[in-house]
Amino acid sequence: MDKIVIEGGYPLRGDIRISGAKNSAIKLMAVPLLTDKAVTLTNMPDLRDTRSMAGLLEYLGVEVDRPKPDVMTLHAPKLSRTDAPYDLVRKMRASFNVLGPLLARAGEAKVSLPGGCAIGARPVDLHLKSLEALGAKIELDQGYVHASAKGGLRGAEIVFPFVSVGATEHTMLAAVLADGTTTMLNAAREPEIVDLAECLNAMGAKITGAGRSEVTIEGVASLSGVKHSVVPDRIEAGTYALAAATAGGAVRLTHVRHDHLGSLWPLIAQAGARVSLDKDSVLIERGTGRPRPVDVDTQAYPGFPTDLQAQFMALMCLAEGVSIIRENIFENRFMHCPELIRMGADITVRGREAIVRGVPEFIAAPVMATDLRASASLINAGLAARGETHISRVYHLDRGFEHIEVKLGQCGARVTRQKDD
Ligand code: EPZ
């Protein structure tokens, strides 16, 4: 197993090109299940999660071709099977989202329940209720969802009791080919949902309102092929912006949609770093003074993203004063705290709140990555730390950050990947 070793204390200086968004790419990869025409995705990140999803699609009979590192062509003239086994789904929860498209295309599917994960229980009840509302018959048996809709899915009004990114996307994927009109109320508004709707609309779908709370999907009989560019990864961009704010220096992020991080920039500026927004780039500069404390509450988009909570906490660990970080989306997303504490941070977790009392510096220590974004916070802490930080279990990091050591290395960071003992 690999580990990442960081010799900390060097400010970051340089440019970082932001990749396509993992959380959009893996949903877009389910789109070819809905058509017998080819779907080409450009600006595709090459990640462990996109590879896992490609593995599942190949199992289902989709032809997957990667003519260039950032291009993927997916083509399913016909499907060879309609089941997604536990071993493939457990590697990545989002692969559960093949259920809706398989139902829409083949009228039946058997997909493993994804199960919980490190950051919380993460049920899929809203997904299943939506599919039932669209006319699917759902049965749960031995950890699998057996779904059928022999006469096809039909449009329905779906009111989500709370906002769910996955359920919004899944419902959209299932409803595009349904008979009649589907309305989603209290839908999630994340940029990745807009990206999915734009791809589907370019194929002939009729989706209006994506990015707003009310989304309407007028079912169509079939979808054509498409060439679609994956939206830039706002979480990768936010992570590197926070890396610069934590370690100091001046980093320009390129190929970024800074309007997708409207909740982050004012908080980074409040913490004392300078943020300059340009057309599709952002410059983050931080001098030698300590950051100022800033309280943060995670919320669904356009609020502050839960996927940047851990990285923002790493910055706040060095602030001159106390900050309160509240996690509202997942019930167990503070697993980075004990690891940051090993590096000298002073954090108390009380339920959904973390009280962070700033310390003057991080001191390097061996630490363990527990989930994808927690790993990123340890990287940012390691960049600022005195000494050599060893981060083990980096496979979490490889799920969602493309060439992280190369991108940081280009900015003067001393980051290497080594074999763990
Ligand atoms: C997506 O997860 C992202 N994953 C997450 O990123 C992200 O943190 C999250 O949205 C919130 O922004 C992908 O896009 C692959 P939800 P998702 O459905 O869709 C509860 C990362 O690090 N819920 O909006 O699973 C759920 O347990 C990952 O890249 C139900 O109770 O999130 C959570 O508490 C981590 N029943 C809340 O809703 C359901 O049926 C929001 O979850 C569905 C969700």
Boltz pocket constraint, residues with backbone or C-beta under 6 A from the ligand:
constraints:
  - pocket:
      binder: B
      contacts: [[A, 23], [A, 24], [A, 26], [A, 94], [A, 120], [A, 121], [A, 122], [A, 123], [A, 124], [A, 125], [A, 126], [A, 127], [A, 128], [A, 163], [A, 164], [A, 165], [A, 166], [A, 167], [A, 188], [A, 306], [A, 307], [A, 329], [A, 330], [A, 331], [A, 372], [A, 373], [A, 400]]
      max_distance: 6.0
